Amino acid sequence: MTCKWYKAYGEFDPRDNIFVGWALGIEEGISSHGSTVVELKAYFATAIDHYLDDYKASWLKPEKPASGKRPLRITPEIHAKALIMARVSGKSLNQWASALFKKAAHLAK
């Protein structure tokens, strides 16, 4: 699901017989639920609107979701070894690192 520039992950909760969704890439606990996917999407949009309205009223800036761009500071030795491992696997450094992050985040299938 996507609302404005925020993305969410949703799943069915058989225990409560509802769909539940969570905003991704931000630390704020934005969640929604609904008895159907359509209802879940609508409530997610409402939750995002409330989140943005609360920040607008407080004059603070809302947290932006993860962009997928993250500069990393590593030692030159690790950088060189990572480049070698990426080349050996036939991938760019970004592809190789992304695969490692995905695995480390337990998202790999």
Backbone as CSV, one residue per row, in Angstrom:
resi,resn,N_x,N_y,N_z,CA_x,CA_y,CA_z,C_x,C_y,C_z
1,MET,0.851,-1.181,0.000,0.000,0.000,0.000,0.886,1.230,0.000
2,THR,0.403,2.243,-0.636,1.112,3.515,-0.658,0.106,4.641,-0.439
3,CYS,0.488,5.585,0.398,-0.316,6.788,0.616,0.647,7.947,0.712
4,LYS,0.431,8.933,-0.135,1.343,10.050,-0.261,2.707,9.440,-0.584
5,TRP,3.741,9.628,0.191,5.031,9.011,-0.081,5.343,7.914,0.932
6,TYR,4.361,7.506,1.721,4.545,6.453,2.718,4.058,5.112,2.176
7,LYS,4.823,4.080,2.449,4.466,2.730,2.033,4.145,1.911,3.271
8,ALA,3.312,0.907,3.096,2.932,0.062,4.225,2.969,-1.403,3.829
9,TYR,3.163,-2.219,4.832,3.112,-3.666,4.683,1.838,-4.121,5.381
10,GLY,1.087,-5.013,4.763,-0.132,-5.505,5.375,-0.199,-7.016,5.336
11,GLU,-0.917,-7.571,6.281,-1.118,-9.019,6.309,-2.437,-9.323,7.000
12,PHE,-2.919,-10.532,6.776,-4.157,-10.964,7.392,-3.854,-11.587,8.745
13,ASP,-4.597,-11.190,9.764,-4.456,-11.755,11.103,-5.625,-12.706,11.338
14,PRO,-5.394,-14.014,11.178,-6.507,-14.960,11.315,-7.066,-15.032,12.737
15,ARG,-6.245,-14.696,13.721,-6.705,-14.735,15.112,-7.840,-13.736,15.341
16,ASP,-7.668,-12.525,14.784,-8.690,-11.486,14.950,-9.568,-11.319,13.717
17,ASN,-9.247,-12.083,12.654,-10.013,-12.043,11.409,-10.056,-10.644,10.789
18,ILE,-8.882,-9.976,10.793,-8.775,-8.640,10.196,-7.471,-8.528,9.423
19,PHE,-7.404,-7.516,8.569,-6.164,-7.158,7.886,-5.489,-6.067,8.704
20,VAL,-4.173,-6.186,8.868,-3.405,-5.226,9.660,-2.273,-4.697,8.791
21,GLY,-1.992,-3.405,8.888,-0.923,-2.797,8.113,-0.068,-1.881,8.952
22,TRP,1.228,-1.766,8.581,2.186,-0.915,9.279,2.945,-0.080,8.270
23,ALA,3.165,1.186,8.593,3.982,2.058,7.747,5.423,1.566,7.789
24,LEU,6.071,1.553,6.639,7.441,1.073,6.514,8.423,2.239,6.410
25,GLY,9.624,2.016,6.923,10.704,2.967,6.720,10.679,4.185,7.618
26,ILE,9.798,4.192,8.621,9.800,5.274,9.603,9.689,4.645,10.981
27,GLU,10.161,5.351,11.979,10.144,4.793,13.323,8.844,5.068,14.068
28,GLU,8.052,5.995,13.574,6.759,6.263,14.197,5.885,5.023,14.040
29,GLY,5.078,4.731,15.013,4.229,3.545,14.957,2.902,3.818,14.275
30,ILE,2.915,3.935,12.963,1.682,4.172,12.220,1.143,2.825,11.760
31,SER,-0.046,2.493,12.216,-0.650,1.226,11.830,-2.122,1.445,11.514
32,SER,-2.695,0.465,10.858,-4.117,0.519,10.541,-4.632,-0.904,10.462
33,HIS,-5.942,-1.031,10.465,-6.548,-2.348,10.315,-7.925,-2.198,9.676
34,GLY,-8.406,-3.269,9.093,-9.723,-3.255,8.473,-10.194,-4.671,8.209
35,SER,-11.475,-4.807,8.001,-12.035,-6.140,7.761,-11.867,-6.579,6.313
36,THR,-11.536,-5.638,5.425,-11.251,-5.955,4.023,-9.998,-5.201,3.596
37,VAL,-9.425,-5.580,2.469,-8.249,-4.876,1.958,-8.601,-3.437,1.624
38,VAL,-9.771,-3.223,1.041,-10.211,-1.865,0.699,-10.317,-1.016,1.962
39,GLU,-10.878,-1.592,3.020,-11.011,-0.868,4.287,-9.634,-0.596,4.897
40,LEU,-8.740,-1.575,4.820,-7.378,-1.393,5.334,-6.689,-0.228,4.637
41,LYS,-6.793,-0.171,3.301,-6.173,0.919,2.541,-6.763,2.268,2.935
42,ALA,-8.068,2.323,3.114,-8.726,3.579,3.494,-8.270,4.033,4.882
43,TYR,-8.196,3.099,5.827,-7.763,3.451,7.180,-6.283,3.815,7.219
44,PHE,-5.482,3.199,6.355,-4.073,3.578,6.279,-3.945,5.016,5.797
45,ALA,-4.703,5.378,4.768,-4.688,6.758,4.258,-5.114,7.732,5.353
46,THR,-6.135,7.366,6.126,-6.593,8.215,7.228,-5.516,8.350,8.297
47,ALA,-4.838,7.238,8.619,-3.774,7.275,9.631,-2.632,8.187,9.183
48,ILE,-2.274,8.123,7.916,-1.202,8.983,7.395,-1.640,10.446,7.444
49,ASP,-2.875,10.709,7.040,-3.381,12.084,7.098,-3.341,12.630,8.526
50,HIS,-3.754,11.826,9.503,-3.709,12.262,10.907,-2.276,12.506,11.357
51,TYR,-1.381,11.621,10.958,0.034,11.761,11.303,0.583,13.088,10.770
52,LEU,0.313,13.372,9.512,0.810,14.611,8.905,0.139,15.838,9.513
53,ASP,-1.159,15.752,9.809,-1.879,16.866,10.432,-1.321,17.170,11.824
54,ASP,-1.017,16.118,12.599,-0.461,16.319,13.940,0.864,17.063,13.873
55,TYR,1.711,16.682,12.921,3.003,17.356,12.786,2.830,18.786,12.284
56,LYS,1.885,18.984,11.382,1.646,20.333,10.856,1.191,21.261,11.986
57,ALA,0.326,20.763,12.864,-0.179,21.556,13.978,0.911,21.864,14.994
58,SER,1.906,20.996,15.099,2.965,21.193,16.093,4.165,21.958,15.542
59,TRP,4.155,22.289,14.282,5.233,22.990,13.600,6.507,22.145,13.486
60,LEU,6.409,20.879,13.777,7.548,19.981,13.613,7.462,19.333,12.235
61,LYS,8.570,18.766,11.786,8.566,18.092,10.491,8.337,16.596,10.695
62,PRO,7.425,16.004,9.927,7.203,14.567,10.062,8.402,13.774,9.568
63,GLU,8.542,12.601,10.090,9.627,11.724,9.662,9.381,11.288,8.226
64,LYS,10.404,11.369,7.411,10.290,10.931,6.024,10.564,9.433,5.968
65,PRO,9.881,8.729,5.087,10.141,7.294,4.973,11.514,7.017,4.375
66,ALA,11.981,5.804,4.572,13.273,5.406,4.016,13.245,5.554,2.503
67,SER,14.294,6.138,1.953,14.349,6.395,0.514,15.012,5.264,-0.259
68,GLY,15.727,4.413,0.455,16.493,3.381,-0.226,17.909,3.835,-0.549
69,LYS,18.218,5.074,-0.219,19.570,5.602,-0.440,20.201,5.820,0.930
70,ARG,21.302,5.140,1.171,21.954,5.259,2.465,23.460,5.210,2.303
71,PRO,24.146,6.350,2.459,25.602,6.309,2.393,26.144,5.614,3.641
72,LEU,27.148,4.801,3.446,27.759,4.082,4.565,29.218,4.480,4.699
73,ARG,29.686,4.546,5.914,31.091,4.815,6.180,31.728,3.506,6.626
74,ILE,32.634,2.983,5.814,33.340,1.757,6.146,34.825,1.971,5.886
75,THR,35.634,1.112,6.426,37.080,1.260,6.232,37.427,0.954,4.767
76,PRO,38.513,1.511,4.280,38.932,1.214,2.909,39.172,-0.287,2.679
77,GLU,39.667,-0.986,3.712,39.912,-2.419,3.572,38.611,-3.198,3.353
78,ILE,37.595,-2.871,4.124,36.293,-3.533,3.954,35.700,-3.174,2.601
79,HIS,35.813,-1.924,2.203,35.312,-1.474,0.903,35.966,-2.274,-0.222
80,ALA,37.287,-2.430,-0.161,38.015,-3.173,-1.198,37.580,-4.638,-1.230
81,LYS,37.457,-5.257,-0.070,37.032,-6.660,-0.009,35.601,-6.819,-0.508
82,ALA,34.746,-5.861,-0.178,33.359,-5.919,-0.642,33.296,-5.796,-2.166
83,LEU,34.109,-4.917,-2.734,34.161,-4.788,-4.197,34.587,-6.101,-4.848
84,ILE,35.572,-6.764,-4.257,36.038,-8.044,-4.793,34.923,-9.085,-4.713
85,MET,34.261,-9.183,-3.579,33.179,-10.162,-3.406,32.034,-9.895,-4.378
86,ALA,31.720,-8.613,-4.584,30.654,-8.261,-5.524,31.023,-8.686,-6.943
87,ARG,32.263,-8.385,-7.338,32.718,-8.743,-8.691,32.742,-10.257,-8.889
88,VAL,33.203,-10.985,-7.877,33.259,-12.450,-7.960,31.848,-13.024,-8.126
89,SER,30.876,-12.409,-7.487,29.501,-12.905,-7.581,28.783,-12.393,-8.834
90,GLY,29.482,-11.558,-9.631,28.883,-11.044,-10.866,27.877,-9.934,-10.643
91,LYS,27.988,-9.246,-9.511,27.042,-8.177,-9.181,27.777,-6.859,-8.995
92,SER,27.027,-5.775,-9.092,27.580,-4.476,-8.716,27.665,-4.446,-7.188
93,LEU,28.417,-3.486,-6.662,28.515,-3.367,-5.213,27.140,-3.095,-4.603
94,ASN,26.350,-2.257,-5.265,24.998,-1.971,-4.754,24.138,-3.224,-4.739
95,GLN,24.167,-4.009,-5.814,23.375,-5.245,-5.860,23.818,-6.213,-4.768
96,TRP,25.130,-6.371,-4.624,25.676,-7.292,-3.639,25.299,-6.859,-2.217
97,ALA,25.496,-5.580,-1.910,25.173,-5.064,-0.578,23.676,-5.147,-0.309
98,SER,22.869,-4.858,-1.316,21.424,-4.932,-1.141,20.990,-6.355,-0.791
99,ALA,21.601,-7.344,-1.450,21.282,-8.743,-1.147,21.662,-9.079,0.300
100,LEU,22.801,-8.571,0.763,23.213,-8.814,2.146,22.265,-8.145,3.144
101,PHE,21.872,-6.903,2.843,20.922,-6.206,3.719,19.592,-6.956,3.767
102,LYS,19.146,-7.408,2.610,17.873,-8.136,2.548,17.944,-9.386,3.397
103,LYS,19.022,-10.130,3.276,19.193,-11.347,4.067,19.283,-11.016,5.554
104,ALA,20.032,-9.982,5.894,20.185,-9.602,7.291,18.877,-9.117,7.901
105,ALA,18.029,-8.528,7.093,16.731,-8.040,7.568,15.685,-9.149,7.553
106,HIS,16.096,-10.368,7.250,15.219,-11.533,7.231,14.086,-11.405,6.234
107,LEU,14.381,-10.752,5.089,13.388,-10.588,4.051,13.646,-11.525,2.877
108,ALA,14.764,-12.212,2.896,15.104,-13.106,1.789,14.176,-14.318,1.815
109,LYS,13.862,-14.787,0.632,12.979,-15.960,0.555,13.789,-17.210,0.512
